[in-house]
Amino acid sequence: MKEPVRGVNGLWSTFRQGGMPSAIASVMGAPTAQHMAFIRSLMREQRRPEVLSIPLTKLETVVFDLETTGFAHQHGDEILSFGAVRMVGEEIVSEEQFYSLVNCRKLVPDHITELTGITQEMTDEAPTLMNGLHDFMSFVGGRVLIAHGSAHDKAFLNAALWKTSKINLGHRVIDTMMIARWLEPQRGGYGLDELLLDRDIPIKGRHHALEDALMTAKLWKSFLDDISKRRVDTLGDLYAHLSHC
């Protein structure tokens, strides 16, 4: 979609700041207005302090992973796919999964296709970033997010949210790499593959967003027993301990 020319009493600027009714915005060539409004309203509900007092055994989470065209969103790399699965405490709700490719509107590098199996043809036929992001955030809802090496995923999510909705990610995030560093500070490495091997979690379908999310969910499940032995009961307790790592 081509951005409308600015002007006409600043209407487009007003819309981008959330001040224009979606019906008017649609007429002006912005059919994603309702998506933007939904994402903005969702972000306003995050960071609720009561979440910190929820026991980890009852915490509702979404474990997720992204595949991207590279590692630098600031240099034009884009999201290729979202993968996620819901959990409640240590239970993986295997029937509640999410996966979507994204039309990144740029060439998929050959080495990324080799790594992920995602081809140019697959992305060309996929939903737009806005639609994929809307569906992903709808799946997440108000749940706490979990990812392995979350800095990469958070950076790309924030870039996508800002590009589409001019808002930043408001969800609380648990990083299984940080958990591993806290539980096993003497380890030589904290990559997903080596942690999965050490925990006897089968590795399959690496670099597929949904498969990586499912394996990370199993890793989090295995960590929860170790965490409980340290008398860490709530999300707030966990954050407090991780802040001293």
C-alpha distance (Angstrom), angle and dihedral (degrees) to the residues before:
residue distance angle dihedral
M1 . . .
K2 3.78 . .
E3 3.80 113.9 .
P4 3.84 112.2 -113.5
V5 3.77 117.8 -110.0
R6 3.78 110.3 -93.3
G7 3.77 117.9 -114.8
V8 3.82 135.3 62.3
N9 3.80 94.3 117.6
G10 3.79 91.9 -40.6
L11 3.81 93.8 -72.4
W12 3.79 94.9 149.2
S13 3.79 90.8 49.2
T14 3.79 89.3 50.6
F15 3.79 91.1 51.3
R16 3.81 93.3 49.3
Q17 3.81 88.0 55.2
G18 3.79 91.0 53.7
G19 3.77 97.0 -103.7
M20 3.79 103.8 112.5
P21 3.80 124.5 84.4
S22 3.80 111.3 -110.7
A23 3.82 92.5 -123.2
I24 3.81 91.4 59.3
A25 3.78 91.5 43.6
S26 3.80 90.6 52.4
V27 3.78 91.6 52.9
M28 3.81 88.8 51.5
G29 3.79 91.8 55.5
A30 3.80 102.5 -91.1
P31 3.82 105.3 118.0
T32 3.81 91.8 166.0
A33 3.81 94.7 69.1
Q34 3.79 94.5 109.1
H35 3.79 91.1 48.7
M36 3.79 90.0 52.5
A37 3.79 92.5 48.0
F38 3.80 91.4 50.2
I39 3.81 93.9 49.9
R40 3.79 92.2 46.5
S41 3.80 92.7 50.3
L42 3.81 90.4 48.0
M43 3.80 92.4 53.3
R44 3.79 91.8 51.4
E45 3.81 89.2 61.7
Q46 3.81 95.3 56.7
R47 3.81 130.9 95.3
R48 3.81 91.9 44.0
P49 3.82 106.0 170.1
E50 3.81 93.2 -140.4
V51 3.81 89.4 69.2
L52 3.81 88.9 70.4
S53 3.81 91.3 64.9
I54 3.81 95.3 53.7
P55 3.83 112.8 111.1
L56 3.79 112.5 -113.7
T57 3.82 87.6 -126.2
K58 3.82 88.8 64.9
L59 3.80 100.9 31.7
E60 3.81 114.7 127.4
T61 3.79 109.6 -138.7
V62 3.79 142.4 167.7
V63 3.79 116.5 -142.1
F64 3.79 109.5 -154.8
D65 3.76 145.7 173.4
L66 3.79 135.5 -169.7
E67 3.76 130.9 -151.1
T68 3.80 113.7 -149.9
T69 3.80 139.8 -177.5
G70 3.82 90.2 -112.3
F71 3.78 143.1 -32.3
A72 3.81 102.8 -82.9
H73 3.80 116.7 73.0
Q74 3.80 88.4 172.3
H75 3.80 88.4 63.8
G76 3.79 95.6 49.0
D77 3.79 104.8 -83.6
E78 3.81 113.5 146.3
I79 3.80 142.1 -160.3
L80 3.82 114.0 -91.6
S81 3.80 100.3 -179.3
F82 3.80 145.8 -1.4
G83 3.80 123.6 -142.3
A84 3.80 126.7 179.4
V85 3.80 145.7 156.6
R86 3.80 130.2 -165.1
M87 3.79 124.5 -123.3
V88 3.81 135.3 -173.3
G89 3.78 109.1 -158.3
E90 3.79 105.1 -48.1
E91 3.81 94.4 -21.9
I92 3.79 115.3 107.2
V93 3.79 106.5 -147.5
S94 3.79 92.9 -146.1
E95 3.81 94.6 -177.9
E96 3.81 90.6 58.7
Q97 3.78 103.3 71.2
F98 3.78 133.5 140.3
Y99 3.79 131.1 -155.3
S100 3.79 131.4 165.3
L101 3.76 136.0 161.9
V102 3.81 117.4 -141.8
N103 3.78 131.2 -141.0
C104 3.78 96.8 -127.6
R105 3.83 92.1 -176.2
K106 3.78 92.9 -133.9
L107 3.77 137.5 84.3
V108 3.79 115.5 -76.1
P109 3.82 107.1 -131.0
D110 3.80 114.8 -119.1
H111 3.80 92.8 -122.5
I112 3.81 90.2 54.2
T113 3.80 90.8 51.4
E114 3.81 88.7 50.3
L115 3.83 90.8 48.8
T116 3.80 99.9 42.8
G117 3.79 105.4 20.9
I118 3.82 89.2 -125.6
T119 3.80 110.7 137.4
Q120 3.78 131.9 -163.1
E121 3.80 90.3 -109.7
M122 3.80 91.5 54.5
T123 3.80 93.3 53.4
D124 3.79 94.1 42.7
E125 3.81 88.8 60.9
A126 3.82 95.4 41.6
P127 3.84 129.5 101.9
T128 3.79 119.0 -84.2
L129 3.79 119.7 -95.5
M130 3.81 90.4 -104.4
N131 3.80 93.4 52.4
G132 3.80 93.8 43.4
L133 3.79 91.6 47.1
H134 3.81 92.3 47.2
D135 3.81 91.6 51.7
F136 3.80 92.3 45.9
M137 3.81 93.3 49.7
S138 3.81 89.9 46.3
F139 3.81 88.1 55.3
V140 3.81 91.5 48.1
G141 3.80 95.7 46.8
G142 3.79 110.3 164.4
R143 3.80 96.5 -28.2
V144 3.79 124.8 126.5
L145 3.81 112.7 -102.2
I146 3.80 125.1 -128.1
A147 3.81 125.8 -165.9
H148 3.78 138.8 156.1
G149 3.79 111.8 -114.9
S150 3.78 87.6 0.9
A151 3.82 96.9 -173.7
H152 3.80 91.1 82.2
D153 3.80 94.7 47.0
K154 3.81 94.1 43.3
A155 3.80 91.4 50.1
F156 3.80 92.3 53.1
L157 3.80 93.1 42.9
N158 3.79 90.4 50.9
A159 3.80 91.4 48.1
A160 3.82 90.9 50.1
L161 3.81 93.1 45.9
W162 3.79 91.7 49.1
K163 3.81 93.1 45.9
T164 3.80 93.6 49.8
S165 3.81 104.4 28.6
K166 3.82 109.0 10.8
I167 3.80 91.2 -120.7
N168 3.81 137.0 110.7
L169 3.78 129.3 -127.2
G170 3.79 109.8 -85.3
H171 3.80 100.3 -177.9
R172 3.76 124.1 112.0
V173 3.81 111.7 -113.8
I174 3.80 133.3 -154.1
D175 3.81 115.6 -157.8
T176 3.81 114.4 -152.8
M177 3.80 89.7 -160.0
M178 3.81 89.5 59.7
I179 3.81 89.4 46.9
A180 3.80 89.7 53.7
R181 3.81 91.5 48.9
W182 3.81 89.6 52.4
L183 3.81 95.9 44.9
E184 3.82 96.2 41.1
P185 3.82 108.7 23.8
Q186 3.82 93.1 164.7
R187 3.78 95.6 60.8
G188 3.78 118.8 120.7
G189 3.81 94.5 -139.4
Y190 3.76 141.8 8.5
G191 3.79 104.3 -157.6
L192 3.78 117.1 143.1
D193 3.81 94.6 -115.7
E194 3.80 96.2 53.8
L195 3.80 93.0 44.7
L196 3.80 90.7 50.3
L197 3.81 90.9 49.6
D198 3.81 92.5 49.4
R199 3.82 90.5 50.6
D200 3.82 92.7 47.1
I201 3.81 91.7 -117.5
P202 3.82 111.1 151.4
I203 3.79 114.6 -116.2
K204 3.78 115.8 -138.9
G205 3.77 135.5 149.6
R206 3.80 95.6 12.7
H207 3.81 115.1 -169.2
H208 3.78 92.3 26.4
A209 3.80 105.1 116.7
L210 3.80 96.4 -135.8
E211 3.81 95.4 42.8
D212 3.82 91.0 48.7
A213 3.81 89.9 49.0
L214 3.82 91.2 51.4
M215 3.81 92.1 49.6
T216 3.80 91.1 47.3
A217 3.81 88.4 51.0
K218 3.81 89.5 55.3
L219 3.81 89.3 48.5
W220 3.83 91.4 52.1
K221 3.81 89.3 48.1
S222 3.81 90.0 53.7
F223 3.82 91.2 48.5
L224 3.80 93.8 52.9
D225 3.80 93.0 72.0
D226 3.82 91.2 52.2
I227 3.81 90.7 45.9
S228 3.80 93.0 52.5
K229 3.81 90.6 52.7
R230 3.80 87.7 61.7
R231 3.80 90.8 57.0
V232 3.77 92.2 -111.3
D233 3.79 103.5 145.9
T234 3.80 109.6 161.0
L235 3.79 138.5 39.7
G236 3.80 88.3 -108.2
D237 3.82 90.5 54.3
L238 3.81 90.1 50.3
Y239 3.80 93.7 50.1
A240 3.80 90.4 48.3
H241 3.81 92.2 54.6
L242 3.79 93.9 43.5
S243 3.80 90.7 51.8
H244 3.81 88.6 65.9
C245 3.80 96.1 50.5
